Amino acid sequence: MGVLLRKNAIVILGCVELMLNSVNLLLAAFSAYKGNGDGQLLVFFIMVVAAAEVAVGLAIIAMLYRNTRSVDVSIFNKLRG
Amino acid sequence: MDQFLFFLVAFLAVASAVYFVFARNPLYAILSLIVTMFSIAGMYVLLNAQFLAIIQIIVYAGAIMVLFLYILMMLNLNKGDESKKNNTLKFVGVFTAGLLLVGVLGVFRGVQDKHIVVENVDRGIGLTKNLGRLLFNEYVLPFELASILILAGIVGAVLIGKKDL
């Protein structure tokens, strides 16, 4: 919901993190319920991917800010055909 | 006691997450996201998944949130008000979240009638020892692939973040 509602690119990235966290919590809960460690390892790998994603995403945001002096996603429509 | 702790942590997580989505100031939003991460770590402790709780605190509350705050302060965003999105997109967002809420409520109504059988399971599955044994026996290949992914992420971030490409 936050991804669609907000315009600040940093907040949108944080909302993606929030979604990943909710999935992590669900996986860990079912893993503990079933007594099976596979789900918790999947959570671990999701965290790895999320860390890499945030690093690259924030680098992209910093570059966009350097070029446009803004992090508002509504003016990043230069790719529109 | 356990139940009380769970409700406390869950309320804290949901409240700070909602504040994160609706806060006007991005700095306060990110700070409340840190509170969310810590309460989710508390939930992992309640689930007896200590390894995930520690990783959550180190990786999310430590590394990722510091990265967010660092970028936020480096970019020096002083204008408080962001422009509005158009109403169609807003309606789509609220509608999607409402559909998700209806789905979750439906699942809970279905669950309430049936008797939940708590299986007699191994409680110590979330400890570091057991997870490490699983990780380095069955999941060695994904582990190594994850390290390559992290390496690619480092190189990509540095390359994108360079001043003159």
HADDOCK unambig.tbl for C-alpha pairs under 7 A between the chains (distance, minus, plus):
assign (segid A and resid 1 and name CA) (segid B and resid 93 and name CA) 4.92 0.50 0.50
assign (segid A and resid 1 and name CA) (segid B and resid 94 and name CA) 6.48 0.50 0.50
assign (segid A and resid 1 and name CA) (segid B and resid 97 and name CA) 5.90 0.50 0.50
assign (segid A and resid 2 and name CA) (segid B and resid 21 and name CA) 5.48 0.50 0.50
assign (segid A and resid 4 and name CA) (segid B and resid 89 and name CA) 6.50 0.50 0.50
assign (segid A and resid 4 and name CA) (segid B and resid 90 and name CA) 6.65 0.50 0.50
assign (segid A and resid 4 and name CA) (segid B and resid 93 and name CA) 5.37 0.50 0.50
assign (segid A and resid 5 and name CA) (segid B and resid 90 and name CA) 5.61 0.50 0.50
assign (segid A and resid 5 and name CA) (segid B and resid 93 and name CA) 6.32 0.50 0.50
assign (segid A and resid 7 and name CA) (segid B and resid 82 and name CA) 6.84 0.50 0.50
assign (segid A and resid 11 and name CA) (segid B and resid 26 and name CA) 6.74 0.50 0.50
assign (segid A and resid 29 and name CA) (segid B and resid 47 and name CA) 6.67 0.50 0.50
assign (segid A and resid 32 and name CA) (segid B and resid 47 and name CA) 6.51 0.50 0.50
assign (segid A and resid 34 and name CA) (segid B and resid 121 and name CA) 6.64 0.50 0.50
assign (segid A and resid 35 and name CA) (segid B and resid 121 and name CA) 5.06 0.50 0.50
assign (segid A and resid 35 and name CA) (segid B and resid 122 and name CA) 5.32 0.50 0.50
assign (segid A and resid 35 and name CA) (segid B and resid 123 and name CA) 6.72 0.50 0.50
assign (segid A and resid 35 and name CA) (segid B and resid 125 and name CA) 6.21 0.50 0.50
assign (segid A and resid 36 and name CA) (segid B and resid 125 and name CA) 6.76 0.50 0.50
assign (segid A and resid 37 and name CA) (segid B and resid 125 and name CA) 5.87 0.50 0.50
assign (segid A and resid 37 and name CA) (segid B and resid 126 and name CA) 6.85 0.50 0.50
assign (segid A and resid 37 and name CA) (segid B and resid 131 and name CA) 6.45 0.50 0.50
assign (segid A and resid 48 and name CA) (segid B and resid 146 and name CA) 6.88 0.50 0.50
assign (segid A and resid 51 and name CA) (segid B and resid 64 and name CA) 6.61 0.50 0.50
assign (segid A and resid 52 and name CA) (segid B and resid 150 and name CA) 5.80 0.50 0.50
assign (segid A and resid 52 and name CA) (segid B and resid 153 and name CA) 5.23 0.50 0.50
assign (segid A and resid 55 and name CA) (segid B and resid 153 and name CA) 7.00 0.50 0.50
assign (segid A and resid 55 and name CA) (segid B and resid 157 and name CA) 6.18 0.50 0.50
assign (segid A and resid 56 and name CA) (segid B and resid 153 and name CA) 6.29 0.50 0.50
assign (segid A and resid 56 and name CA) (segid B and resid 156 and name CA) 6.50 0.50 0.50
assign (segid A and resid 56 and name CA) (segid B and resid 157 and name CA) 4.78 0.50 0.50
assign (segid A and resid 59 and name CA) (segid B and resid 157 and name CA) 5.50 0.50 0.50
assign (segid A and resid 59 and name CA) (segid B and resid 160 and name CA) 6.04 0.50 0.50
assign (segid A and resid 59 and name CA) (segid B and resid 161 and name CA) 5.23 0.50 0.50
assign (segid A and resid 60 and name CA) (segid B and resid 160 and name CA) 6.38 0.50 0.50
assign (segid A and resid 62 and name CA) (segid B and resid 161 and name CA) 6.96 0.50 0.50
assign (segid A and resid 63 and name CA) (segid B and resid 160 and name CA) 6.97 0.50 0.50
assign (segid A and resid 63 and name CA) (segid B and resid 161 and name CA) 6.11 0.50 0.50
